[in-house]
């Protein structure tokens, strides 16, 4: 049994892809290892995937302020990590790093979407990502990229060494998605008997591309639009008001539903009752909801970019994410063609089996074991 230190100080209240990744990777690491998780007091209740082998090191909520959190993580946290641990695991390396690493460190890097989406971040954050992150990543022993696309971006934009980066793809929570369905109607969510088109992503403009999806929905043939609602799931983030403002001016706004943040336990039913799942994001480091939709036997349509093309190739129907007509035509094609839906569902179920959190966690342990073996070999050379 290994003893592992994990930082969850950038946990986003459990409402982001980073928190999803942290909880699932750590939970599966905990099946055979002892994990100490650094976390803010306010996030204890948000951390849902608890395990008897997961122990929390709680830090005060004053560190919820981004700059204080960043400085603490860089300059103070390294001194607080004991050498009793076998290794450090940083699940959000694109958000939190350290200026030195007291013991062997494995860090996961998720995406470099800011280099693909103009105006996503301000000048300060871009300078931080372009110059500071590569500097501090070089001290990490092994870097995990969650997709081949992310690794390619890291080599291109951060000028890192190929041998330092290992692709270890994300998974989906198979325990959760095997649970009995929950009655969403009783939770004042979408009725499971209502037909709807689904998109799961934080409401962020322009990166998550909600407005082009909404425009595409407005262009659907009248008979389809009357039968199908558009359901958008996710918390409001950067420039979310632009999306809400657009919907408020739409003559079809009564058919467009914002559900906000939905608890993980309700996701299987929400996804499985969708007729199609659409992922129009302008860029994704991985895109876990795409795999979750495949696992729930729902046809998937997505943008032909980044890791979405990598994951969806041979399964999903692709469209031009910048062209609402292309999105509309893809949705119309799948909704009208039952045979195509059946083919996509079958292919999706097969594809989802390739993505497993337990395998992801085992690969993390293997990276550490390979280092131990290398160090052992050097000792006796």
KEGU-609961 format. One record per residue: residue number from 1; x, y, z of N, C-alpha, C in turn; residue in three letters. Coordinates in pm, whole numbers. Layout:
REM residues N
num|n_X|n_Y|n_Z|ca_X|ca_Y|ca_Z|c_X|c_Y|c_Z|residuo
NUM|X|Y|Z|X|Y|Z|X|Y|Z|ALA
...
END
This chain:
REM residues 381
num|n_X|n_Y|n_Z|ca_X|ca_Y|ca_Z|c_X|c_Y|c_Z|residuo
1|85|-121|0|0|0|0|88|125|0|UNK
2|64|211|-99|139|336|-109|71|443|-24|UNK
3|151|540|20|96|657|89|116|776|-4|UNK
4|6|839|-43|9|940|-149|-49|1071|-97|UNK
5|19|1181|-130|-33|1315|-98|-97|1371|-224|UNK
6|-220|1419|-209|-294|1476|-323|-338|1617|-287|UNK
7|-321|1710|-379|-374|1845|-360|-507|1860|-433|UNK
8|-612|1893|-354|-742|1927|-412|-778|2070|-374|UNK
9|-677|2156|-368|-700|2295|-329|-762|2378|-441|UNK
10|-763|2322|-562|-837|2384|-673|-950|2289|-708|UNK
11|-1056|2291|-628|-1161|2190|-641|-1290|2245|-701|UNK
12|-1302|2375|-715|-1417|2437|-783|-1551|2397|-723|UNK
13|-1555|2374|-593|-1679|2337|-523|-1742|2210|-580|UNK
14|-1661|2127|-643|-1712|2002|-698|-1795|2017|-824|UNK
15|-1782|2131|-894|-1872|2161|-1007|-1799|2175|-1139|UNK
16|-1684|2113|-1154|-1609|2128|-1279|-1550|1995|-1323|UNK
17|-1495|1995|-1443|-1426|1876|-1491|-1305|1842|-1406|UNK
18|-1239|1947|-1352|-1124|1925|-1265|-1166|1849|-1139|UNK
19|-1277|1889|-1078|-1323|1822|-957|-1370|1679|-988|UNK
20|-1434|1662|-1103|-1475|1528|-1148|-1353|1438|-1159|UNK
21|-1251|1490|-1225|-1128|1412|-1242|-1064|1381|-1106|UNK
22|-1054|1481|-1020|-990|1462|-889|-1060|1353|-810|UNK
23|-1192|1364|-799|-1265|1267|-718|-1253|1125|-772|UNK
24|-1267|1109|-903|-1265|974|-960|-1127|911|-960|UNK
25|-1025|990|-992|-890|934|-992|-846|898|-851|UNK
26|-874|987|-754|-834|962|-615|-912|845|-556|UNK
27|-1042|838|-583|-1123|728|-531|-1069|593|-576|UNK
28|-1029|584|-700|-977|458|-752|-835|430|-704|UNK
29|-757|535|-682|-626|516|-618|-643|462|-476|UNK
30|-750|505|-409|-771|470|-269|-809|324|-249|UNK
31|-842|252|-355|-883|112|-338|-770|27|-282|UNK
32|-644|66|-310|-530|-12|-262|-421|74|-199|UNK
33|-453|202|-174|-351|294|-124|-412|389|-21|UNK
34|-325|447|62|-369|545|160|-346|685|104|UNK
35|-451|765|101|-445|897|36|-473|1007|137|UNK
36|-385|1106|145|-411|1228|220|-442|1339|119|UNK
37|-561|1395|130|-607|1495|34|-610|1633|101|UNK
38|-532|1727|49|-536|1866|95|-657|1934|32|UNK
39|-742|1994|115|-867|2049|65|-909|2167|153|UNK
40|-985|2259|97|-1039|2370|175|-1159|2325|258|UNK
41|-1178|2390|370|-1289|2356|459|-1422|2358|386|UNK
42|-1441|2457|300|-1570|2473|232|-1599|2362|133|UNK
43|-1496|2286|94|-1516|2183|-8|-1534|2043|49|UNK
44|-1527|2029|181|-1543|1897|241|-1677|1835|201|UNK
45|-1784|1913|213|-1917|1860|180|-1937|1845|29|UNK
46|-1858|1917|-50|-1868|1906|-195|-1795|1783|-249|UNK
47|-1706|1730|-166|-1628|1613|-208|-1712|1488|-179|UNK
48|-1771|1430|-282|-1871|1324|-264|-1815|1183|-269|UNK
49|-1704|1161|-338|-1652|1024|-355|-1555|991|-242|UNK
50|-1611|970|-125|-1530|942|-6|-1498|793|2|UNK
51|-1391|760|74|-1343|622|86|-1269|611|219|UNK
52|-1271|493|278|-1205|475|409|-1055|500|402|UNK
53|-998|490|284|-854|515|267|-822|659|228|UNK
54|-926|743|219|-905|885|187|-917|966|317|UNK
55|-812|1043|348|-809|1124|469|-785|1270|428|UNK
56|-860|1360|487|-852|1501|449|-757|1580|539|UNK
57|-674|1662|475|-597|1764|544|-664|1896|511|UNK
58|-729|1954|610|-818|2067|583|-746|2200|605|UNK
59|-762|2289|507|-704|2423|514|-814|2527|521|UNK
60|-787|2643|582|-892|2743|605|-945|2805|476|UNK
61|-1067|2852|483|-1136|2906|366|-1077|3037|315|UNK
62|-989|3099|392|-925|3220|342|-850|3192|213|UNK
63|-810|3066|194|-737|3027|74|-829|3007|-47|UNK
64|-957|3036|-29|-1047|3029|-145|-1019|3141|-244|UNK
65|-955|3248|-198|-919|3358|-288|-807|3311|-381|UNK
66|-828|3326|-509|-740|3264|-609|-594|3298|-589|UNK
67|-561|3425|-569|-421|3464|-557|-357|3404|-432|UNK
68|-429|3407|-320|-376|3348|-197|-357|3197|-213|UNK
69|-452|3135|-277|-446|2991|-300|-325|2956|-386|UNK
70|-306|3034|-490|-195|3011|-583|-61|3027|-513|UNK
71|-47|3135|-436|80|3161|-366|107|3055|-259|UNK
72|4|3018|-186|19|2914|-83|65|2783|-148|UNK
73|1|2748|-259|32|2622|-326|174|2622|-379|UNK
74|217|2734|-431|352|2745|-489|461|2744|-382|UNK
75|445|2830|-282|559|2862|-196|554|2803|-54|UNK
76|436|2762|-8|426|2712|130|396|2563|135|UNK
77|303|2518|52|264|2377|56|381|2279|41|UNK
78|478|2306|-46|589|2211|-59|661|2182|72|UNK
79|670|2281|160|738|2264|288|654|2185|389|UNK
80|525|2170|361|434|2102|453|417|1954|420|UNK
81|476|1911|310|459|1772|266|572|1687|321|UNK
82|535|1590|400|632|1505|467|693|1403|371|UNK
83|814|1362|402|880|1257|323|825|1117|356|UNK
84|724|1112|444|660|983|474|578|934|354|UNK
85|545|1026|263|467|988|145|556|923|41|UNK
86|498|831|-34|571|771|-146|581|869|-262|UNK
87|469|938|-291|476|1038|-398|362|1138|-383|UNK
88|377|1250|-455|275|1354|-464|198|1335|-593|UNK
89|67|1353|-587|-15|1351|-707|-89|1484|-716|UNK
90|-64|1557|-823|-131|1686|-846|-231|1668|-961|UNK
91|-361|1661|-930|-461|1632|-1034|-500|1753|-1119|UNK
92|-447|1870|-1088|-484|1990|-1165|-359|2073|-1194|UNK
93|-266|2014|-1267|-136|2080|-1289|-148|2206|-1373|UNK
94|-251|2218|-1455|-269|2341|-1532|-326|2453|-1446|UNK
95|-358|2421|-1319|-410|2521|-1226|-317|2545|-1107|UNK
96|-259|2437|-1051|-177|2449|-930|-51|2365|-939|UNK
97|63|2434|-928|193|2367|-926|271|2416|-803|UNK
98|398|2376|-793|483|2416|-681|617|2465|-734|UNK
99|683|2549|-655|811|2599|-705|923|2498|-683|UNK
100|899|2398|-596|988|2281|-591|907|2163|-540|UNK
101|957|2042|-564|884|1921|-529|970|1837|-435|UNK
102|929|1825|-308|1012|1760|-207|1030|1610|-228|UNK
103|935|1546|-297|946|1404|-326|897|1379|-469|UNK
104|902|1256|-513|859|1220|-648|717|1271|-672|UNK
105|696|1332|-787|567|1397|-815|515|1360|-953|UNK
106|388|1325|-955|314|1298|-1079|203|1402|-1089|UNK
107|191|1467|-1202|93|1574|-1218|12|1555|-1346|UNK
108|-117|1581|-1338|-205|1567|-1454|-235|1703|-1515|UNK
109|-220|1710|-1646|-247|1833|-1721|-365|1806|-1814|UNK
110|-463|1898|-1812|-589|1870|-1880|-603|1933|-2018|UNK
111|-569|2058|-2032|-588|2119|-2165|-516|2252|-2175|UNK
112|-505|2297|-2299|-451|2431|-2329|-550|2503|-2421|UNK
113|-676|2501|-2381|-781|2559|-2463|-760|2708|-2489|UNK
114|-691|2775|-2396|-669|2918|-2410|-588|2955|-2534|UNK
115|-513|2860|-2588|-438|2886|-2711|-523|2866|-2836|UNK
116|-643|2814|-2817|-732|2786|-2930|-855|2875|-2931|UNK
117|-889|2934|-2816|-1008|3017|-2805|-966|3160|-2774|UNK
118|-978|3245|-2871|-934|3384|-2857|-1011|3454|-2745|UNK
119|-936|3520|-2657|-997|3598|-2551|-1046|3518|-2432|UNK
120|-1014|3390|-2426|-1060|3308|-2313|-1005|3362|-2180|UNK
121|-876|3398|-2178|-813|3449|-2056|-753|3586|-2082|UNK
122|-734|3662|-1974|-671|3792|-1985|-520|3778|-2003|UNK
123|-454|3890|-2024|-310|3889|-2054|-229|3828|-1940|UNK
124|-264|3859|-1814|-189|3807|-1700|-193|3655|-1697|UNK
125|-312|3599|-1715|-325|3453|-1710|-255|3387|-1827|UNK
126|-257|3451|-1942|-187|3395|-2058|-36|3394|-2035|UNK
127|16|3501|-1975|160|3505|-1944|196|3396|-1843|UNK
128|109|3377|-1745|130|3274|-1644|136|3135|-1709|UNK
129|43|3110|-1800|36|2979|-1865|152|2958|-1961|UNK
130|185|3063|-2035|288|3048|-2139|429|3038|-2080|UNK
131|456|3109|-1970|594|3116|-1921|616|3050|-1785|UNK
132|522|3068|-1692|544|3015|-1558|514|2865|-1550|UNK
133|403|2822|-1611|368|2681|-1603|477|2591|-1661|UNK
134|530|2618|-1780|638|2531|-1831|758|2527|-1737|UNK
135|791|2640|-1675|905|2646|-1584|886|2552|-1466|UNK
136|767|2554|-1405|743|2473|-1286|705|2329|-1320|UNK
137|656|2305|-1440|628|2168|-1482|757|2088|-1499|UNK
138|865|2157|-1532|992|2087|-1555|1044|2019|-1429|UNK
139|997|2063|-1313|1039|1999|-1190|958|1874|-1156|UNK
140|846|1854|-1227|762|1736|-1205|829|1614|-1266|UNK
141|822|1501|-1198|889|1380|-1247|817|1319|-1367|UNK
142|683|1309|-1360|607|1258|-1473|479|1341|-1489|UNK
143|450|1380|-1612|330|1457|-1643|232|1368|-1717|UNK
144|109|1365|-1669|3|1291|-1736|-76|1388|-1823|UNK
145|-94|1353|-1950|-186|1425|-2039|-309|1337|-2055|UNK
146|-429|1395|-2044|-551|1314|-2044|-595|1273|-2185|UNK
147|-525|1321|-2286|-555|1280|-2424|-430|1302|-2508|UNK
148|-426|1238|-2624|-315|1259|-2716|-315|1403|-2767|UNK
149|-434|1460|-2781|-446|1598|-2824|-382|1693|-2723|UNK
150|-405|1669|-2595|-345|1754|-2491|-194|1741|-2492|UNK
151|-143|1620|-2510|2|1602|-2515|60|1679|-2634|UNK
152|-5|1670|-2749|44|1742|-2866|49|1892|-2841|UNK
153|-53|1945|-2774|-56|2087|-2742|56|2125|-2645|UNK
154|82|2038|-2547|188|2067|-2450|325|2070|-2516|UNK
155|346|1981|-2610|474|1980|-2682|487|2105|-2769|UNK
156|376|2148|-2827|379|2262|-2918|390|2396|-2845|UNK
157|307|2414|-2742|297|2546|-2679|385|2562|-2556|UNK
158|411|2453|-2485|490|2463|-2362|633|2415|-2381|UNK
159|664|2358|-2498|801|2316|-2533|859|2217|-2432|UNK
160|774|2123|-2389|820|2021|-2295|879|1902|-2371|UNK
161|947|1815|-2299|1009|1697|-2361|905|1585|-2376|UNK
162|909|1519|-2489|815|1412|-2518|818|1303|-2411|UNK
163|937|1266|-2366|953|1156|-2271|896|1188|-2132|UNK
164|876|1317|-2104|825|1355|-1972|673|1347|-1962|UNK
165|607|1328|-2077|460|1330|-2081|407|1192|-2120|UNK
166|315|1143|-2040|252|1013|-2065|102|1034|-2083|UNK
167|46|980|-2190|-99|990|-2211|-168|884|-2126|UNK
168|-260|929|-2043|-340|842|-1957|-483|894|-1962|UNK
169|-567|835|-2044|-699|891|-2070|-792|879|-1950|UNK
170|-888|969|-1944|-987|970|-1838|-1082|850|-1850|UNK
171|-1167|836|-1750|-1269|732|-1755|-1405|791|-1724|UNK
172|-1498|704|-1688|-1626|751|-1636|-1661|662|-1517|UNK
173|-1748|710|-1431|-1780|644|-1306|-1876|527|-1332|UNK
174|-1820|407|-1349|-1901|291|-1384|-1993|249|-1269|UNK
175|-1950|272|-1147|-2036|240|-1032|-2162|327|-1036|UNK
176|-2143|455|-1063|-2257|548|-1066|-2351|515|-1181|UNK
177|-2296|484|-1296|-2380|466|-1414|-2444|328|-1421|UNK
178|-2418|245|-1320|-2489|118|-1307|-2598|125|-1200|UNK
179|-2614|242|-1137|-2714|259|-1031|-2855|266|-1090|UNK
180|-2957|229|-1011|-3096|243|-1059|-3127|388|-1092|UNK
181|-3216|407|-1188|-3251|542|-1229|-3324|617|-1118|UNK
182|-3303|748|-1115|-3366|836|-1017|-3481|909|-1087|UNK
183|-3590|929|-1015|-3705|999|-1071|-3677|1148|-1076|UNK
184|-3637|1196|-1191|-3602|1338|-1205|-3725|1427|-1193|UNK
185|-3841|1377|-1229|-3962|1459|-1220|-3988|1501|-1076|UNK
186|-3957|1411|-981|-3977|1443|-840|-3876|1545|-791|UNK
187|-3765|1562|-865|-3663|1659|-827|-3681|1792|-901|UNK
188|-3797|1809|-965|-3824|1931|-1041|-3721|1953|-1152|UNK
189|-3674|1843|-1206|-3582|1849|-1319|-3662|1819|-1448|UNK
190|-3593|1771|-1549|-3660|1738|-1674|-3740|1611|-1656|UNK
191|-3864|1610|-1702|-3944|1488|-1696|-3881|1382|-1784|UNK
192|-3865|1260|-1737|-3807|1154|-1820|-3895|1116|-1938|UNK
193|-4019|1166|-1942|-4109|1134|-2053|-4109|1243|-2160|UNK
194|-4034|1348|-2136|-4026|1458|-2232|-3907|1435|-2323|UNK
195|-3922|1459|-2450|-3810|1440|-2543|-3721|1564|-2539|UNK
196|-3590|1540|-2532|-3501|1655|-2527|-3363|1623|-2584|UNK
197|-3299|1730|-2629|-3160|1730|-2676|-3076|1782|-2560|UNK
198|-2965|1717|-2530|-2891|1747|-2408|-2749|1795|-2437|UNK
199|-2705|1894|-2360|-2565|1938|-2359|-2525|1963|-2215|UNK
200|-2414|1900|-2172|-2363|1915|-2036|-2229|1985|-2040|UNK
201|-2223|2103|-1983|-2100|2181|-1977|-2127|2306|-1895|UNK
202|-2025|2357|-1829|-2046|2486|-1761|-2088|2590|-1866|UNK
203|-2169|2684|-1823|-2215|2789|-1914|-2104|2893|-1925|UNK
204|-2026|2883|-2028|-1911|2972|-2050|-1910|3016|-2195|UNK
205|-1902|3147|-2214|-1904|3203|-2350|-1772|3275|-2379|UNK
206|-1712|3251|-2496|-1764|3172|-2608|-1718|3026|-2609|UNK
207|-1626|2988|-2519|-1556|2860|-2528|-1645|2738|-2540|UNK
208|-1755|2735|-2465|-1840|2615|-2468|-1946|2621|-2578|UNK
209|-1953|2735|-2647|-2027|2744|-2773|-2178|2722|-2761|UNK
210|-2235|2764|-2649|-2378|2746|-2630|-2462|2821|-2734|UNK
211|-2418|2942|-2766|-2502|3025|-2853|-2515|2965|-2993|UNK
212|-2408|2910|-3046|-2421|2846|-3177|-2511|2724|-3170|UNK
213|-2508|2650|-3059|-2598|2536|-3043|-2743|2585|-3036|UNK
214|-2766|2693|-2963|-2902|2747|-2951|-2952|2795|-3087|UNK
215|-2865|2862|-3162|-2903|2905|-3297|-2938|2786|-3385|UNK
216|-2861|2679|-3371|-2889|2557|-3448|-3024|2498|-3409|UNK
217|-3053|2501|-3279|-3183|2452|-3232|-3296|2534|-3292|UNK
218|-3277|2665|-3300|-3379|2752|-3359|-3404|2722|-3506|UNK
219|-3302|2665|-3573|-3312|2634|-3716|-3369|2496|-3744|UNK
220|-3394|2417|-3639|-3447|2283|-3661|-3582|2289|-3732|UNK
221|-3615|2188|-3811|-3748|2182|-3872|-3856|2196|-3764|UNK
222|-3962|2262|-3798|-4067|2297|-3701|-4118|2175|-3626|UNK
223|-4139|2064|-3697|-4196|1946|-3632|-4102|1886|-3528|UNK
224|-3970|1899|-3552|-3871|1848|-3455|-3862|1943|-3336|UNK
225|-3855|2072|-3362|-3841|2170|-3255|-3961|2168|-3161|UNK
226|-4080|2143|-3214|-4199|2137|-3130|-4198|2014|-3040|UNK
227|-4132|1908|-3086|-4131|1782|-3013|-4017|1772|-2913|UNK
228|-3906|1840|-2943|-3785|1828|-2862|-3748|1960|-2795|UNK
229|-3721|1956|-2666|-3664|2070|-2595|-3512|2064|-2602|UNK
230|-3449|2177|-2575|-3303|2182|-2562|-3271|2201|-2414|UNK
231|-3199|2109|-2355|-3167|2113|-2213|-3018|2136|-2194|UNK
232|-2985|2242|-2120|-2847|2282|-2097|-2815|2265|-1948|UNK
233|-2715|2184|-1918|-2678|2152|-1780|-2542|2210|-1748|UNK
234|-2529|2280|-1637|-2400|2333|-1596|-2412|2464|-1522|UNK
235|-2315|2490|-1437|-2313|2614|-1360|-2271|2732|-1447|UNK
236|-2316|2850|-1411|-2274|2972|-1480|-2128|3001|-1452|UNK
237|-2053|3030|-1558|-1912|3068|-1544|-1887|3195|-1626|UNK
238|-1768|3208|-1681|-1730|3331|-1751|-1828|3365|-1864|UNK
239|-1878|3489|-1860|-1964|3545|-1964|-2093|3464|-1985|UNK
240|-2137|3395|-1880|-2261|3316|-1892|-2381|3405|-1925|UNK
241|-2376|3531|-1882|-2489|3620|-1905|-2517|3639|-2053|UNK
242|-2411|3631|-2135|-2431|3645|-2280|-2521|3534|-2333|UNK
243|-2507|3414|-2278|-2589|3301|-2320|-2733|3322|-2272|UNK
244|-2749|3360|-2147|-2884|3384|-2094|-2954|3498|-2167|UNK
245|-2877|3602|-2197|-2937|3716|-2270|-2986|3673|-2407|UNK
246|-2908|3589|-2474|-2949|3544|-2607|-3079|3463|-2599|UNK
247|-3085|3373|-2502|-3205|3290|-2487|-3327|3376|-2454|UNK
248|-3308|3478|-2373|-3420|3564|-2334|-3482|3637|-2452|UNK
249|-3404|3655|-2559|-3456|3722|-2679|-3506|3622|-2783|UNK
250|-3489|3493|-2758|-3530|3391|-2855|-3681|3368|-2848|UNK
251|-3743|3353|-2962|-3887|3325|-2962|-3917|3181|-2923|UNK
252|-3812|3103|-2908|-3828|2963|-2865|-3777|2941|-2722|UNK
253|-3766|3048|-2646|-3703|3039|-2514|-3776|2945|-2418|UNK
254|-3908|2926|-2438|-3981|2836|-2348|-3942|2690|-2370|UNK
255|-3876|2662|-2481|-3832|2525|-2510|-3685|2503|-2476|UNK
256|-3619|2606|-2423|-3477|2596|-2387|-3467|2602|-2235|UNK
257|-3416|2496|-2176|-3414|2485|-2030|-3270|2487|-1976|UNK
258|-3246|2573|-1878|-3119|2575|-1804|-3142|2502|-1672|UNK
259|-3073|2394|-1649|-3089|2320|-1523|-2987|2359|-1418|UNK
260|-2885|2437|-1457|-2780|2469|-1361|-2698|2346|-1327|UNK
261|-2634|2350|-1211|-2554|2235|-1166|-2646|2121|-1125|UNK
262|-2619|2003|-1175|-2696|1883|-1142|-2604|1785|-1069|UNK
263|-2649|1731|-958|-2570|1638|-879|-2532|1514|-962|UNK
264|-2415|1460|-934|-2368|1343|-1008|-2467|1227|-1002|UNK
265|-2532|1211|-888|-2623|1098|-871|-2742|1103|-968|UNK
266|-2777|1222|-1015|-2891|1238|-1106|-2850|1229|-1253|UNK
267|-2721|1232|-1280|-2674|1236|-1418|-2713|1114|-1502|UNK
268|-2703|991|-1450|-2737|876|-1535|-2877|884|-1593|UNK
269|-2975|919|-1509|-3113|929|-1558|-3128|1046|-1655|UNK
270|-3066|1157|-1624|-3074|1275|-1710|-3018|1245|-1849|UNK
271|-2905|1176|-1852|-2842|1145|-1980|-2920|1037|-2055|UNK
272|-2957|930|-1985|-3020|816|-2052|-3154|852|-2114|UNK
273|-3222|952|-2060|-3352|993|-2113|-3342|1094|-2227|UNK
274|-3220|1137|-2259|-3202|1228|-2373|-3213|1149|-2504|UNK
275|-3266|1214|-2607|-3273|1148|-2738|-3137|1156|-2809|UNK
276|-3070|1269|-2796|-2934|1284|-2848|-2854|1371|-2752|UNK
277|-2724|1352|-2754|-2633|1434|-2674|-2545|1512|-2771|UNK
278|-2540|1644|-2755|-2465|1730|-2847|-2353|1800|-2770|UNK
279|-2231|1797|-2827|-2115|1856|-2760|-2047|1953|-2858|UNK
280|-2090|2082|-2860|-2041|2177|-2959|-1919|2258|-2914|UNK
281|-1856|2222|-2803|-1747|2301|-2745|-1639|2333|-2848|UNK
282|-1581|2452|-2836|-1476|2493|-2929|-1344|2423|-2901|UNK
283|-1330|2365|-2782|-1207|2293|-2749|-1226|2218|-2619|UNK
284|-1179|2091|-2613|-1187|2012|-2491|-1057|1933|-2473|UNK
285|-1007|1936|-2350|-890|1853|-2320|-926|1706|-2320|UNK
286|-1049|1675|-2279|-1098|1537|-2289|-1247|1536|-2321|UNK
287|-1332|1579|-2230|-1476|1579|-2255|-1543|1455|-2199|UNK
288|-1541|1440|-2067|-1597|1323|-2000|-1747|1303|-2032|UNK
289|-1829|1409|-2039|-1972|1385|-2069|-1995|1311|-2200|UNK
290|-1904|1323|-2295|-1920|1250|-2421|-1915|1099|-2397|UNK
291|-1820|1056|-2313|-1809|915|-2278|-1930|870|-2196|UNK
292|-1973|956|-2104|-2088|921|-2020|-2213|900|-2105|UNK
293|-2232|984|-2206|-2348|969|-2295|-2338|839|-2374|UNK
294|-2219|807|-2423|-2200|679|-2493|-2235|562|-2401|UNK
295|-2188|571|-2276|-2213|463|-2180|-2360|446|-2148|UNK
296|-2437|554|-2162|-2581|548|-2133|-2663|522|-2258|UNK
297|-2596|479|-2365|-2664|435|-2487|-2738|547|-2558|UNK
298|-2675|666|-2559|-2734|783|-2624|-2648|822|-2744|UNK
299|-2707|845|-2861|-2629|890|-2977|-2559|1023|-2948|UNK
300|-2435|1034|-2988|-2355|1154|-2959|-2317|1227|-3086|UNK
301|-2329|1360|-3081|-2287|1447|-3189|-2190|1547|-3130|UNK
302|-2082|1578|-3203|-1987|1672|-3143|-1906|1748|-3247|UNK
303|-1840|1852|-3196|-1751|1933|-3278|-1633|1849|-3324|UNK
304|-1581|1884|-3438|-1470|1806|-3497|-1337|1870|-3459|UNK
305|-1314|1886|-3328|-1189|1949|-3286|-1132|1877|-3165|UNK
306|-1008|1908|-3133|-939|1868|-3010|-961|1721|-2977|UNK
307|-977|1690|-2849|-993|1551|-2806|-1130|1495|-2844|UNK
308|-1226|1582|-2876|-1359|1534|-2914|-1350|1447|-3039|UNK
309|-1267|1489|-3133|-1248|1410|-3254|-1175|1280|-3221|UNK
310|-1081|1288|-3129|-1004|1170|-3086|-1095|1066|-3021|UNK
311|-1184|1109|-2934|-1272|1018|-2861|-1389|972|-2948|UNK
312|-1446|1063|-3025|-1569|1033|-3097|-1552|969|-3233|UNK
313|-1430|963|-3285|-1408|910|-3419|-1462|768|-3432|UNK
314|-1547|748|-3532|-1605|617|-3554|-1731|592|-3474|UNK
315|-1769|689|-3390|-1888|674|-3306|-1982|792|-3323|UNK
316|-1930|912|-3301|-2012|1034|-3302|-2028|1088|-3444|UNK
317|-2133|1165|-3463|-2150|1240|-3587|-2091|1379|-3565|UNK
318|-1999|1420|-3651|-1929|1546|-3632|-1994|1658|-3713|UNK
319|-1971|1781|-3666|-2020|1899|-3736|-1919|2011|-3722|UNK
320|-1938|2117|-3799|-1855|2238|-3789|-1909|2322|-3674|UNK
321|-1832|2331|-3567|-1879|2397|-3445|-1902|2547|-3462|UNK
322|-1846|2605|-3569|-1863|2748|-3592|-1983|2779|-3682|UNK
323|-2049|2675|-3730|-2158|2692|-3827|-2287|2631|-3771|UNK
324|-2381|2717|-3733|-2505|2668|-3675|-2586|2582|-3772|UNK
325|-2570|2607|-3902|-2641|2525|-4001|-2585|2382|-3999|UNK
326|-2454|2370|-3989|-2391|2238|-3981|-2439|2163|-3857|UNK
327|-2449|2233|-3744|-2496|2169|-3619|-2641|2125|-3635|UNK
328|-2723|2214|-3692|-2865|2182|-3713|-2882|2062|-3804|UNK
329|-2805|2055|-3911|-2818|1945|-4005|-2778|1812|-3941|UNK
330|-2676|1816|-3857|-2633|1694|-3788|-2742|1647|-3691|UNK
331|-2801|1739|-3614|-2907|1702|-3520|-3027|1644|-3595|UNK
332|-3065|1711|-3703|-3181|1666|-3781|-3157|1527|-3838|UNK
333|-3038|1502|-3889|-3005|1373|-3949|-3020|1260|-3848|UNK
334|-2964|1279|-3730|-2968|1172|-3629|-3109|1152|-3576|UNK
335|-3181|1260|-3549|-3317|1249|-3495|-3409|1176|-3592|UNK
336|-3392|1198|-3719|-3481|1138|-3820|-3443|995|-3857|UNK
337|-3320|955|-3833|-3271|825|-3881|-3257|727|-3765|UNK
338|-3355|643|-3742|-3353|547|-3632|-3244|442|-3650|UNK
339|-3219|401|-3774|-3114|303|-3799|-2977|361|-3762|UNK
340|-2955|487|-3798|-2830|553|-3763|-2817|563|-3611|UNK
341|-2924|596|-3543|-2922|602|-3397|-2878|468|-3337|UNK
342|-2934|359|-3390|-2900|226|-3338|-2753|195|-3358|UNK
343|-2699|230|-3475|-2557|208|-3503|-2468|289|-3409|UNK
344|-2507|414|-3387|-2429|502|-3300|-2432|454|-3155|UNK
345|-2547|406|-3111|-2558|354|-2974|-2468|233|-2953|UNK
346|-2472|142|-3048|-2390|20|-3037|-2242|54|-3036|UNK
347|-2201|143|-3126|-2060|184|-3132|-2019|258|-3006|UNK
348|-2111|339|-2951|-2082|415|-2830|-2059|327|-2710|UNK
349|-2142|224|-2693|-2125|133|-2581|-1989|64|-2586|UNK
350|-1947|26|-2705|-1815|-38|-2721|-1703|61|-2690|UNK
351|-1718|185|-2736|-1613|285|-2715|-1600|319|-2565|UNK
352|-1711|331|-2496|-1708|370|-2355|-1630|270|-2271|UNK
353|-1632|143|-2310|-1561|40|-2233|-1410|62|-2230|UNK
354|-1360|143|-2325|-1215|168|-2331|-1169|268|-2226|UNK
355|-1263|338|-2163|-1227|446|-2071|-1268|408|-1929|UNK
356|-1169|384|-1844|-1195|326|-1714|-1109|394|-1608|UNK
357|-1172|445|-1501|-1097|513|-1396|-1002|420|-1321|UNK
358|-1040|293|-1307|-952|200|-1237|-822|182|-1315|UNK
359|-833|171|-1446|-712|160|-1529|-629|288|-1519|UNK
360|-697|401|-1516|-628|529|-1504|-546|534|-1375|UNK
361|-609|493|-1264|-541|493|-1134|-425|394|-1133|UNK
362|-446|276|-1190|-338|177|-1196|-218|229|-1276|UNK
363|-247|304|-1381|-138|362|-1460|-57|463|-1380|UNK
364|-123|536|-1292|-53|632|-1205|42|557|-1113|UNK
365|-6|449|-1052|79|369|-965|195|309|-1044|UNK
366|169|264|-1165|275|205|-1248|385|306|-1280|UNK
367|346|433|-1299|447|536|-1324|541|548|-1206|UNK
368|485|544|-1086|569|551|-966|656|425|-953|UNK
369|597|308|-978|673|183|-966|787|177|-1067|UNK
370|763|228|-1187|869|232|-1288|985|319|-1242|UNK
371|952|429|-1175|1058|515|-1122|1137|443|-1013|UNK
372|1066|372|-923|1136|298|-818|1230|194|-878|UNK
373|1182|126|-982|1264|24|-1047|1385|88|-1113|UNK
374|1365|205|-1175|1476|276|-1238|1579|318|-1136|UNK
375|1533|371|-1023|1625|413|-918|1702|295|-860|UNK
376|1634|182|-846|1695|59|-796|1804|11|-891|UNK
377|1772|19|-1021|1869|-25|-1122|1992|64|-1122|UNK
378|1973|195|-1107|2085|288|-1104|2176|262|-984|UNK
379|2114|224|-873|2189|200|-750|2292|86|-768|UNK
380|2254|-12|-847|2339|-130|-862|2414|-134|-994|UNK
381|2414|-23|-1066|2492|-17|-1190|2639|12|-1159|UNK
END
